Amino acid sequence: MTIFNRFLMILGLFISFNLNAFCQEDDEEDANDKIAEQLRQMYDDAAHFDDVFFVKKDGVWEFANEYGKILTNMRIESVEVAYVSAELTINGKKYTVYSPFEDDRVLMGRYGYYAYMDKNGNAVTPYMYDSDGDKINITPEKASAIINTSDQVMKVYQEVEQGRYTSVKALEKSISLDQAEKFTSDVADSLLTLLCKTHEKSPKNVDMKIAEDLFEATLANCGVLGNEIVLDYYETNGLDKQKRFDYVKELVDNYPTTHSHMLMGDFLAEGAICPKDIQGAINSYKTVVMNDSDEDGVAHDKLAELWKKYGTRYDNLVGKLCAENEKVEYFDDENIILTNGKQKMVVDDQQQVVLPKGDYEIVGYTGYVFFLLDDSSEYQLVKKGGEPLVNGKFEDYFILSLDMDEPQFVLKKNGKWGFYGADGKPVTSMIFDDYEPEMLDEPSLEINGEKYSVHSLFIDGMMVVDKEGAYGCIDTNGKVAVPLDYDQMKFTPKGNLVVLKGGKYGVIDRNGNELLPCKYDYMEYDEDEGKLKATIEDTVDI
């Protein structure tokens, strides 16, 4: 594990603390999942989309309502539902849908241009709308031409992926630069990929003079795949040196990636296709390191080589330190970690000592705490200056933040876990049998065979937890302090607890006493007024 991967992993565990209504959308999603499951009993498959559903029968999909009534006759071949859209295939063509079928029509798009379709999948308008249904400033003829050209690109792309290159040159000549500038990212990526692969595998079937213009025209719209494939091309086979440099510079300025920064650094350090600029090269490599994207350490090595060669002529502080020490292991805006043999030292941007020399490995740090690993594979938490934040060594550690101003440290010793505050003082004893961080879910802890999901820090001696979906609180001894009787629960800034039960919100105090009954439809904390506000929506039967 690289020096700060562990710390970044822990940062990924942080869960936002938000008092705005307790995710009523989650309840709706659960209800829709149940409806989809019921529809699967009627059809071969079903999927929820916006306010309607897709159902599959005899190999084809259709729009349907929540009762399973089929609304269309489009004979959709495949359906892929994403977060806010769905990708449909009809007669081998891909369509994007953002809104459900309603009023006997649906807005369906191809390559960024949208038209209204009837229930049979026939266009009842030209492709003259955006995804919101607003008219766009393009003639239907031009939109149709871009869609047809995009189809050609995707067809030839598939041929190139299969090793067939004979259609590429004709495709190039059929694409106007005006069309190329309007391609969607997937079409732009496919075009750049097929051009570069053809040049590599079958050069006679691609006109690179035309290709260079197409590269430039599609630059603004292509995604990571397109940029990476063209960077590879320019790194090895680019024909025009100035265009190579201009392209990489454009990427660095407007669409920066690790690859583009590294290539720019190489160009500037070598001076082969542009004037040599050592400080510019150093800045490019530093950007990669500062973004924590130097996974294989190449940027570090190239920086060290330049600093060793040029010393204090460039980047005076870091260059001087690199010249005086064996290695600059890591640096950011605050700290520089120096290595000499097994000895490490940390200095700040003013070259003041932050951590004195010692035989340790730095596995991460926050703004004020360093996490050190010694030869015995035990961890220490130390403050700037080297003084321990928490006395003793520990078998493992994690940071629990949940987006609070100050985190708590979860430490393991003699097989047991305990919680410590940001000041290093114990919040609990080492009494917990297990603690598990989760990348995409809540952390969990276990005591006396009881496992709880964690939803808060220990706040004034209490933590919000749930067990199998039932929410309550435990105290610092791991005992249940507020019964696990609620559907959801969160602390308010004033220390009370907003709870959800039976679909309604209420408030209890830290002893479980009811302050407001669970009868409110919506509840949120108004930070400006410092008050908790609740509303009841009246329902009228008609």
C-alpha positions in Angstrom: 0.0 0.0 0.0 1.5 3.3 -1.1 2.3 6.0 1.5 -1.1 7.7 1.5 -3.4 5.2 -0.2 -4.5 4.0 3.2 -5.4 7.5 4.3 -7.2 8.2 1.1 -9.1 5.0 1.5 -10.2 6.2 4.9 -11.3 9.5 3.5 -13.6 7.6 1.2 -15.4 6.2 4.2 -16.7 9.6 5.3 -20.5 9.8 5.3 -22.2 13.2 5.1 -24.1 14.5 8.1 -27.3 16.0 6.8 -30.5 16.8 8.6 -32.6 17.5 5.5 -35.6 15.1 5.6 -34.6 11.5 6.1 -34.1 10.5 2.5 -37.7 10.1 1.5 -36.4 9.2 -1.9 -35.0 6.0 -0.5 -38.5 5.0 0.7 -39.9 5.7 -2.8 -37.1 3.7 -4.3 -37.8 0.8 -2.0 -41.5 0.9 -3.1 -40.5 1.0 -6.7 -38.2 -2.0 -6.2 -41.1 -3.9 -4.7 -43.3 -3.1 -7.7 -40.6 -4.2 -10.1 -40.3 -7.5 -8.2 -44.1 -7.9 -8.5 -43.9 -7.2 -12.3 -41.2 -9.9 -12.6 -43.9 -12.4 -11.5 -46.0 -11.3 -14.6 -43.1 -10.9 -17.1 -39.7 -12.3 -17.8 -38.0 -9.2 -16.3 -38.8 -5.7 -15.2 -36.9 -2.5 -14.3 -38.0 0.8 -12.8 -37.4 4.0 -14.7 -38.6 7.4 -13.5 -42.4 7.2 -13.1 -42.9 4.1 -15.2 -41.3 0.7 -15.7 -39.8 -1.4 -18.4 -41.1 -5.0 -18.7 -39.7 -7.8 -20.9 -41.6 -10.6 -22.5 -40.6 -13.0 -25.3 -37.2 -11.3 -25.7 -38.5 -7.7 -26.2 -39.0 -4.8 -23.8 -41.8 -2.3 -23.5 -42.9 0.7 -21.3 -45.4 -0.3 -18.7 -47.2 1.3 -15.8 -47.0 0.2 -12.2 -49.9 -2.2 -12.7 -48.2 -4.0 -15.5 -50.2 -2.5 -18.3 -48.0 -2.2 -21.5 -48.0 1.3 -22.9 -46.0 0.9 -26.1 -45.4 -1.4 -29.1 -41.7 -0.5 -29.8 -40.2 -4.0 -29.6 -37.2 -2.7 -27.7 -34.3 -5.2 -28.0 -32.3 -4.1 -24.9 -32.7 -1.8 -21.9 -29.9 -0.3 -19.7 -31.3 1.9 -16.9 -28.7 4.3 -15.5 -29.2 6.9 -12.7 -31.3 9.4 -14.6 -31.5 7.9 -18.0 -32.1 4.7 -19.9 -30.3 3.4 -23.0 -32.6 1.5 -25.4 -31.8 -0.5 -28.6 -34.5 -0.6 -31.3 -33.8 -2.1 -34.7 -30.1 -2.2 -33.8 -30.0 1.6 -33.1 -29.2 3.1 -29.7 -31.5 5.7 -28.1 -31.2 7.7 -24.9 -34.3 8.4 -22.8 -34.5 10.8 -19.8 -38.3 11.0 -19.4 -41.0 8.3 -19.2 -43.6 7.5 -21.9 -46.6 9.8 -21.3 -49.2 11.6 -23.3 -48.8 8.8 -25.9 -45.2 9.9 -26.8 -41.7 9.8 -25.4 -38.6 12.0 -26.0 -35.9 9.8 -27.4 -32.4 10.9 -28.4 -29.6 9.7 -30.7 -26.1 11.2 -30.4 -27.4 14.3 -28.4 -30.4 15.1 -30.7 -33.9 14.3 -29.6 -37.2 13.7 -31.3 -40.6 12.7 -30.0 -41.7 9.1 -30.7 -45.1 7.5 -30.7 -46.0 4.2 -28.9 -44.7 2.3 -32.0 -41.3 3.9 -31.9 -42.0 6.1 -35.0 -40.7 9.7 -34.9 -43.5 12.2 -34.9 -41.1 15.2 -34.9 -37.7 15.8 -36.5 -34.6 15.6 -34.2 -34.8 19.2 -33.2 -34.8 19.1 -29.3 -32.4 18.7 -26.4 -32.9 16.2 -23.6 -35.3 18.6 -21.8 -37.6 18.9 -24.8 -36.4 22.5 -25.7 -35.9 23.3 -29.3 -32.2 23.7 -30.3 -30.6 26.0 -32.9 -30.0 23.5 -35.6 -31.9 22.5 -38.7 -33.5 19.0 -38.8 -31.4 18.3 -41.9 -28.1 19.1 -40.2 -29.1 17.1 -37.1 -30.0 14.1 -39.3 -26.7 14.4 -41.2 -24.7 14.3 -37.9 -26.7 11.3 -36.6 -26.1 9.4 -39.9 -22.4 10.2 -39.8 -22.2 9.2 -36.2 -23.7 5.8 -37.2 -21.0 5.5 -39.8 -18.3 6.2 -37.3 -19.6 3.6 -34.9 -19.9 1.0 -37.6 -16.4 1.6 -38.9 -15.1 1.6 -35.3 -16.5 -2.0 -34.9 -14.8 -3.0 -38.1 -11.4 -1.6 -36.8 -11.9 -3.4 -33.5 -12.2 -6.6 -35.5 -9.0 -5.9 -37.5 -10.7 -4.5 -40.7 -9.3 -1.1 -41.8 -10.4 -0.6 -45.5 -13.4 1.7 -44.7 -11.4 4.3 -42.7 -10.1 6.5 -45.5 -13.6 6.8 -47.0 -15.1 7.6 -43.6 -12.5 10.4 -43.1 -13.5 12.1 -46.3 -17.2 11.9 -45.5 -16.9 13.8 -42.2 -17.0 17.6 -42.3 -15.0 19.4 -39.5 -18.3 21.1 -38.6 -19.8 17.7 -37.9 -16.8 16.5 -36.0 -17.1 19.5 -33.6 -20.6 18.4 -32.8 -19.9 14.7 -32.1 -20.8 13.3 -28.7 -18.0 12.0 -26.6 -18.5 8.4 -27.4 -18.5 9.1 -31.1 -15.5 11.4 -30.8 -13.6 8.7 -28.8 -14.5 6.0 -31.3 -13.3 8.2 -34.2 -10.0 9.0 -32.6 -9.5 5.4 -31.6 -10.2 4.0 -35.1 -7.9 6.6 -36.7 -5.0 5.8 -34.4 -5.4 2.1 -34.5 -5.5 2.1 -38.3 -2.4 4.2 -38.5 -0.6 1.8 -36.2 -1.8 -1.4 -37.9 -2.5 -0.4 -41.5 -1.1 3.1 -42.3 -2.0 3.0 -46.0 -5.7 3.0 -45.0 -5.7 6.3 -43.1 -4.9 9.8 -44.3 -3.1 11.3 -41.3 -3.2 14.8 -42.7 -7.0 14.6 -42.6 -6.8 12.8 -39.3 -4.8 15.6 -37.7 -7.6 18.1 -38.5 -10.2 15.7 -37.1 -8.2 15.3 -33.9 -8.3 19.0 -33.4 -12.0 19.3 -34.3 -13.1 16.6 -31.8 -10.8 17.6 -29.0 -13.4 19.6 -27.0 -15.9 16.7 -27.1 -13.8 13.6 -26.6 -13.5 11.8 -23.3 -10.8 10.1 -21.4 -10.6 7.2 -23.9 -10.2 9.5 -26.9 -7.6 11.6 -25.2 -5.6 8.6 -24.0 -5.5 7.0 -27.4 -4.4 10.2 -29.1 -1.7 10.8 -26.4 -0.3 7.4 -27.1 -0.3 8.2 -30.8 1.4 11.5 -30.4 4.0 9.9 -28.0 5.0 7.4 -30.6 3.8 8.1 -34.2 2.8 11.8 -34.3 3.8 13.3 -37.7 3.6 17.0 -36.9 5.8 18.0 -33.9 4.1 21.4 -33.4 0.7 19.8 -33.5 1.8 17.2 -31.0 2.9 19.9 -28.5 -0.2 22.1 -29.1 -2.5 19.1 -28.6 -0.9 18.1 -25.3 -0.9 21.7 -24.1 -4.6 22.0 -24.9 -5.3 18.9 -22.9 -3.2 20.1 -19.9 -5.0 23.5 -20.0 -8.6 22.3 -20.5 -8.8 18.5 -20.0 -5.9 17.6 -17.7 -5.0 13.9 -17.1 -2.1 12.2 -15.5 -1.0 11.1 -19.0 -1.1 14.6 -20.5 0.9 16.1 -17.6 3.5 13.4 -17.8 3.8 13.8 -21.6 4.0 17.6 -21.2 6.8 17.2 -18.6 8.7 14.9 -21.0 8.4 17.4 -23.9 9.6 20.3 -21.8 12.4 18.4 -20.2 13.7 17.0 -23.5 13.3 20.1 -25.6 12.9 18.0 -28.7 9.6 19.4 -30.0 9.5 22.7 -28.0 12.0 24.9 -26.2 13.4 23.2 -23.1 11.7 24.4 -20.0 13.0 22.7 -16.8 10.8 24.6 -14.4 7.8 23.8 -16.6 8.7 20.1 -16.6 9.1 20.1 -12.8 5.7 21.8 -12.5 4.1 19.2 -14.7 5.6 16.2 -12.8 4.7 17.9 -9.5 1.1 18.2 -10.6 0.9 14.4 -11.0 2.4 13.9 -7.5 0.2 16.5 -5.9 -2.9 14.9 -7.4 -1.8 11.6 -5.8 -1.9 9.9 -9.3 1.7 8.9 -9.4 0.9 5.3 -8.7 4.1 3.8 -10.1 6.4 6.5 -8.8 7.5 7.6 -12.3 6.8 11.3 -11.7 8.7 11.1 -8.4 11.7 9.6 -10.1 11.7 12.1 -12.9 11.5 15.0 -10.4 14.4 13.5 -8.4 16.5 13.2 -11.6 15.9 16.9 -12.5 16.5 18.1 -9.0 19.7 16.1 -8.7 20.9 17.4 -12.0 20.0 21.1 -11.6 20.1 21.4 -7.8 18.9 24.8 -6.6 18.6 26.4 -10.1 15.0 25.4 -10.1 12.4 24.9 -7.4 14.9 26.2 -4.8 13.6 24.6 -1.6 12.7 21.2 -2.8 15.6 21.1 -5.2 18.0 22.0 -2.4 16.5 19.4 -0.1 16.7 16.8 -2.8 20.3 17.6 -3.4 21.1 17.4 0.3 19.1 14.2 1.0 18.9 10.8 -0.5 15.3 11.2 -1.6 12.3 13.5 -1.4 9.7 10.8 -0.7 6.6 12.9 -0.7 5.6 16.5 -0.7 2.4 18.6 -0.9 1.5 22.2 0.0 2.2 21.7 3.7 4.9 19.0 4.2 8.0 17.5 2.5 9.0 14.0 3.6 12.8 13.3 3.3 14.5 9.9 3.4 18.1 9.0 4.1 18.5 5.2 4.4 15.9 4.2 7.0 15.8 7.6 8.5 12.9 9.9 7.7 12.2 13.6 8.5 9.3 15.9 7.7 9.8 19.6 7.1 7.2 22.3 6.2 7.3 24.7 3.3 9.5 27.0 5.4 12.0 24.2 5.9 11.1 24.0 9.6 11.2 20.6 11.2 7.7 19.1 11.6 8.8 15.6 12.6 12.4 14.9 13.7 14.6 12.2 12.1 13.5 8.7 13.0 13.2 5.1 11.8 9.5 5.0 10.9 7.2 4.8 8.0 4.6 7.6 7.6 1.4 5.9 6.4 -0.8 9.1 6.4 -1.5 12.3 8.1 -4.3 14.8 8.8 -3.7 18.5 9.3 -2.3 17.9 12.8 -1.7 14.2 13.3 0.8 11.8 11.7 0.3 8.1 11.6 3.5 6.2 11.9 4.3 2.5 11.4 7.4 1.1 13.1 9.4 -2.1 12.5 7.1 -4.1 14.8 4.2 -3.3 12.4 2.5 -1.2 15.1 1.0 2.2 14.7 1.6 5.5 16.6 -0.4 8.7 16.4 1.9 11.7 16.9 1.4 15.5 16.7 3.6 17.9 14.8 6.9 18.0 16.7 6.8 14.3 17.3 4.9 14.2 20.6 2.4 11.4 20.9 -1.3 12.4 20.5 -2.3 9.0 22.0 0.2 7.2 24.3 1.2 3.7 23.2 1.3 1.7 20.0 -1.7 0.1 18.3 -2.3 -2.9 16.0 -4.6 -0.9 13.6 -6.3 2.5 13.2 -9.0 4.2 11.3 -10.5 7.7 11.2 -14.2 8.1 11.8 -15.4 11.5 10.6 -18.9 11.4 9.1 -18.2 15.0 8.0 -18.0 16.4 11.5 -15.6 19.2 12.2 -13.3 17.0 14.3 -12.9 13.2 13.7 -12.6 10.4 16.2 -9.8 7.8 16.0 -10.7 4.1 16.2 -7.7 2.2 17.5 -7.0 -1.5 18.1 -4.9 -2.9 20.9 -4.7 -6.5 22.2 -7.4 -7.5 19.8 -10.0 -4.9 21.0 -11.1 -1.6 19.6 -11.7 1.8 21.3 -12.5 5.3 20.3 -10.4 8.4 20.9 -11.2 12.1 20.4 -9.4 14.6 18.2 -7.5 15.7 21.3 -6.2 12.2 21.9 -8.3 11.6 25.0 -10.2 8.3 25.2 -13.9 8.4 24.4 -14.4 4.7 25.3 -12.4 1.9 26.8 -10.9 -0.8 24.5 -14.1 -2.8 24.7 -15.3 -3.4 21.1 -14.6 -6.8 19.6 -14.5 -5.6 16.0 -14.7 -2.5 13.9 -15.1 -2.6 10.1 -14.9 0.4 7.8 -16.9 0.2 4.6 -16.1 2.0 1.4 -19.7 2.4 0.2 -21.8 1.9 3.3 -21.7 2.7 7.0 -18.9 1.5 9.2 -19.9 -1.2 11.7 -18.7 -2.3 15.2 -19.3 -5.4 17.3 -19.5 -6.0 21.1 -20.6 -9.1 23.0 -21.9 -10.7 19.8 -24.0 -7.7 18.8 -23.1 -6.0 15.5 -24.2 -2.5 14.8 -24.0 -0.2 11.8 -22.5 3.2 12.8 -24.3 6.4 11.9 -22.6 9.0 14.1 -19.6 9.7 16.2 -19.8 9.4 20.0 -21.5 12.7 20.8 -21.6 13.5 24.5 -21.3 9.8 25.3 -23.9 8.4 22.7 -23.7 7.0 19.2 -26.5 6.5 16.7 -26.5 2.9 15.4 -28.8 0.4 13.7 -29.2 -3.3 13.9 -30.9 -4.9 10.9 -32.5 -1.6 10.1 -33.8 -0.8 13.6 -32.2 2.5 14.9 -31.3 3.6 18.4 -28.3 4.7 20.5 -25.5 2.9 22.4 -23.4 4.5 25.1 -19.6 4.4 25.6 -19.9 1.1 27.3 -21.6 -0.5 24.3 -24.9 -0.7 26.1 -28.2 0.3 24.4 -29.1 3.8 25.7 -32.0 4.5 23.4 -34.0 1.5 22.3 -33.6 0.3 18.7 -37.2 1.0 17.9 -37.0 3.5 15.0 -36.7 3.4 11.2 -34.1 6.2 11.1 -32.4 8.6 13.6 -30.0 11.5 13.6 -28.6 14.0 16.1 -29.7 17.6 15.9 -27.0 20.3 16.5 -28.6 20.9 19.9 -28.2 17.2 20.9 -31.7 15.9 20.6 -32.6 13.1 18.1 -34.8 13.4 15.0 -36.5 10.0 14.5 -38.6 8.4 11.8 -41.2 5.8 12.7 -44.1 4.5 10.6 -43.2 7.0 7.8 -43.6 10.0 10.2 -41.0 12.2 11.9 -40.7 13.2 15.5 -38.1 14.3 18.1 -36.8 12.6 21.3 -34.3 13.6 23.9 -31.1 11.7 24.7 -33.0 9.6 27.3 -35.6 8.5 24.8 -38.3 10.8 26.0 -40.7 12.1 23.4 -40.4 15.8 22.7 -42.4 15.8 19.5 -44.6 12.9 18.4 -44.0 11.0 15.2 -46.7 12.7 13.2 -44.8 15.0 10.8 -44.3 14.4 7.1 -41.1 16.5 6.8 -38.5 17.8 9.1 -35.3 19.8 8.6 -32.9 22.0 10.6 -32.8 25.6 9.6 -29.2 26.7 10.2 -29.9 30.4 9.8 -32.5 30.4 12.5 -31.0 27.6 14.6 -34.4 25.8 14.7 -35.8 22.5 13.8 -38.8 22.9 11.5 -41.5 20.3 10.8 -44.5 20.3 8.5 -47.7 18.2 8.3 -49.2 17.8 4.8 -53.0 17.5 5.0 -54.5 14.7 2.9 -58.0 15.2 1.5 -60.0 12.2 0.4 -62.1 13.0 -2.7 
